[in-house]
Amino acid sequence: MTPPPTLHGTLKTVLLRSRLETPDLPRELARGRRQPQAWQKRRLIMVAADHPARGTLAASGDPWAMGHRVDLLWRLAEVLSQPGVDGILATPDVVEDLLVLNDWGGRQGGVDFLTDKVIVGSMNRSGLEGAVFELDDRITAYTAKTMGTMRLDGGKLLLRLDPHNPAGVLTLQAVARAVAQLDRWNLPAFIEPISVPLDTAHMIRLIGVATGLGPSSIQRWLKLPWVEDGDFRRLLDATTCPVLLLGGANPGGPEDLSTRTAQAMAAGEQVRGVMMGRGILYPADGASPIDAVRRLVAVVKEREEEMVAWLPPAFTP
């Protein structure tokens, strides 16, 4: 699923001109955006796109899938335009590009895919994939202050921990400080604990750590992986925080993803939905991202929705 060649060039030109001629436009659009109300009470489908900022580009067998920025943005715009999709998790560059494209698309008669959507900013991206310092994951993207002034809806923090790697204590300290800053700005914290190795026993311990980090657990959400070696309910028993299911590096095709999501949702009302990236944007079986998200809407929201296009069919660059 890629934009037509002529549209690809148009989108890249729109973004380049904005960066050169109206660099403050994303900030203005963010501050003027209508934010969602009472989203914490809903079941959520959130699409994640913070992978490139830590050098993670592979998806569905293509090692460079997320390295094509306009293609990624096109997929995000199409997915966010679908009924039942609640918002996005991303780094500043992706959020700013989407704000500009949403504004431009609206003037072409396209779907407004950011009004009333939950926008969660990704904060710690220094743990570059494959680097010797991968588990030393400090705040290198959004800060709580930036998200607060831009009227975003929350901040996400990755907490990858290997008990045999001393860098973990630096990540713990960075995440705890960021949680305190989010609390001062009255912003929800979405923490993604990932144990090394990834198994039920290590995850249960790390969930306890993630729940207890920082001066307060108010407005704390956890983003949890599916662990193949155990019962998902055991992970839920380790915390009272609301949980969103993540897709992971090998999420499978839309059918696998929706089946796993249904099993997680059935584990208890504590599971409030999903926050997934590659499984939605780059389905393993070559299916359309729109089809992948439509299946998730049927599972998480328990309703069927018709697919829509971001830009009107009559639009020509």
N, C-alpha and C positions, 0 to 999 in steps of 0.2 A: 504494500500500500504506500505509494509515493505520489506526490503532487505531479500533475502533468508538467512536462518540461517547460512550457511557456509560463505556467503559474509559479514554478520553482524560481525562475529568474525574477518574477515580479515580487515574490515574497522576500527574496534576499535584498532586492533593491529598496523595498519599503523599510526593512530593518536597518540597512546601511545608512539610508538618508536620515532616518530618525536619530541614529547614533551621531551623525555628523552635524545635522541641522537643528534638531530639537532634543538634545541629550537629557533634558529634565522631564520630558514627556512621561516616561514611566512613573516617576514619583508623583506627578500631577494626577495621572490616571488612577494610581493606587489610592491616593488620599481622597479622591472623589468617588471611589467605587462604593456601591451599596453592599454592605457586609451581610452575611446570612444571620438569621435570628434563630435562637434555640436549636442550633444544629446538634448540640450535645445530646439532645433527647431522641435524635433520629438514628436509624441504622444508616451507616455510611459506606459509600463507595468512593475511595480516594485513589487517584492515579499518581504514582511516584515517578519522578524524573530527575533525581539528584545524582544519578550514577556517574555521568561523565566527569563531574567535578573531582572525583577521586580516582579517575583513570579507568573506570569500569565501562567498557564499551561493548563487550560481547553479548549477543542475544540470539537464541534460536540457531546456533551453529555458525553464525556470522561473527567473526572476531571484531569487526568494525561497525556493527549495526548502529550503535548509538553515536558513532563518530560523524554521522551525516546530520548536521544540525537542522537544516531546513526540513529534512524528512522527519526528524524527531518532532519538531514543532508542528508540522502538518498532522502527524498522528495524534499529538496531544490536543490540537484544536478540534479534530474530528471526534475524539473520545469525549472531551469535555462538553461538546455540543449535545451529547446524547441525554435524553431524559433519564433521571435516576442516578446520574453521576454527580457527586456532591462537591468535588474539589480536587485540589492538586497539592502534592508535596514537591518542592523544587528548590534549587539554589537561585541566588539573585539574578544571574544571567538569563536563566530560563523564564523566570517569572516576568522579568522586564521585557523580554522578547514577546511573550504571550500578551502582555498588556498592550503593547504596540500593535500586534497583529489583531487582537480583539477590537481595538479602536478602528483600525483600518477596515477590517472585515465588516463591522457594523455600518460603515459608510458605503459598503458595496451591497447592503441588504442581507448580510450574513447573520448567523445566530450569535447573540451575545453570550459567550461561554464563560464569563468571569463574574458577572453580576450575581450576587447571592450565593456565590461559591465559596467554600472554605479554602483558604490559601495558607498552607503551612510552610514555613521557611526551614530549609535544611541548614544546620549550624556547623557541625564539625565534619570536615572533609579532608583533613590532613593525612589520614591513614590511607595513603595511596596503595591501590591494589598491587601486590607483588613487591612492594618496597620493604627494605629491612626495618623501616619504622612504621609498618602498616598498623600495628596495634597502639601506636602513640598518636591518638586521634584528637587533635586540638581544634579549637574554634577558628575556622578559616573562611567561613561563608557568612551567613546572616548572624547578626548580633540581636539580642533582645531589644536594644534601643532602636535599631534600624527597623525591625519588624513593628515595633510599637508606633514609631512615627509614620510608617507607611500603611498602618492600619491592616496588617496581616492578622491572621486568626490563631496562630500558634507557632511553636518552634519544635523541630525534631532533632534528636540527638542519638547518634549511634554509639552503643556501648558494647564493643567487642572485647572479650576478656579471655586470656589464656593464663591460667594460674601459674604457669612456668615462665611467663614473659614479664620481666620487670617493668616494661613500658606501660603495663595496664594501670598502674597507680597514677600515672600522669593523665591518662584518659579519664579515670574516675574523678580526679580532682577537677579537670576541665569541665566535665559534665555536671558535677555538683555546683560549680560556680555559675554555669550557664542556667541551671535550674533556678538558682537563687535570683538571677537577673530576670528571668522570665516571670517569676513570682512577683517581683517589684513592678513589672509592667502589666500585671494581671493577665498574662498570656498562658494558655495551656501548654504543658510540656509533653511531647510524644517521645518516649524513650524506647529505643529498639535494642534490647539485650540479645546478643548473639554469643553463645559460649563456644570456646575452642577446647576440646572437640564439641560438636553439636550433637548432644544427646539429652535425654530426659533428665538424668541426674544432675548434669552440669547446668542445664537450663533452670531447673528448680532453684538451685542455689543463686544463680545470677538474677533471676526474677526478684528474689528477696532483696538483693543488693539494689537493683534498679528501682524497686518500690521505695526503698529507704533513703535514696540519695537526696541531698539538699535539705534546706531548712523547713520545707513543707511538701507534703504530697498532694495538696489541694490542686485540682485541675490536672492531675497526672493521668496520662494514658500510656499504655504499653503496646508496642507493635511487635507481635510474636511470630516466630516461624513455626511451620508444621514440623514436628519431630517424628520421624518414621519409627523410632524404636519404642514408643510408648503411647499412652492414652493422653490426648490433649487436655482432658479434664484435670490431670495432675498438674499441668502448667497453670491452669486457671486457679487451682486450689492454693497456689503459692502467693496470690495477691488478691486484693479487693478492687484493684483498678480496672476500669473498662479496657477492653482489648480489641485491637484491630489485627487481622491476619495478614501477614506479608506473603509474597509469592516466592521469593528466593531466586537463586541463580538458575535452577532447573525446574521451572514451574509446570512444564508440560503444555499440552494443547488446551483449548477452551473447555473440553469435556473433563479432562483431568482436574483442571483448576476449579471448575464449578463443583465437581464431586468433593474435592478436598474442602472447599469452602462450606458446602452443605454439612459436612461432618463436623467442622469446627463450629458452625452456627448452632448445631444440635447439641453441642457440649454444654451450653448454658447461655442465659441472656447477658452474661458478662461480655460475650463476644458481640461487638457492636457493628461489625462489618469488616471491610478489607482496606488495606493501603498497599497496593500492588503496582509494580512497574512493568518489567519485561514480559510478564505473563499476559498482560493486557495489551501492551503496545507492540509486542513482537511474538505473537502466538507460535508455539513450536511446530504446529502442523501446517503453517502457512496460511491460516485463516485470517480474516480481517480483524483488526483491533475492535471494530464496531461490533462484530459478532461475539468476540470474547467478552466485551463489557455487557452486551445485551444478556448473555447467559448469566453473568454475575448479578445483574439487576433482578433477574427472575428468581435467583436463589436468595439474595440478601434482602430485597424489597418485597419478594413474593408477589410480583406482578410482571406482566409482559408489557414491553414498550416497543413502539415502532421506531425504526432507525431513521435518523435525519442527517442531512449534510450540513457542514459548517457554512459553506458558501452556496448561494442559490444556483440551481442547474443552469440558468441562463447566463451566469457570469462568465465573461471572457476577459482575459488580461489584455 
